[in-house]
């Protein structure tokens, strides 16, 4: 059973996910759900934050799962750089990420056709309830995300 954790227990929640759920299990559950509903929708876009960004990244490796992926501060993507996206991907990283060197991760992903942007701030810059919220980076990220979604819908 998953614990009910609040914002101030972010580290506990992360450890619970890593130790009790894991990326592979979460990826398989998301993939199964998408396969079940795929025919009901013209487009399926995955938008993930942190752990969710890494799960969306893993889904991008599968054909006919998603029409596009947007990942905010998915630092654990570093563990899955062998993924080759089969759909358009937009990755948004903060300038400051305590768990990795963002520039190194980006250089390892440059071989792919992935749209990557670094925005001012720290992990959580787009979350208005997070202590690291940065209004300008949030606005910039929203514009980038809207543009990405519109490009996919227009067939670019």
Secondary structure, DSSP 8 states (H G I E B T S, - for coil): ------GGGHHHHHHHIIIII-HHHHHHHHHHHHHHHGGG-S--EEEEETHHHHHHHHHTTSTTT-SEEEEES-GGGGGGTT---SSEEEEEEEEE-TTS-HHHHHHHHTTSS-EEEEEEEETTTT-TTSTT--HHHHHHHHHHHHHHHHHHHHT-
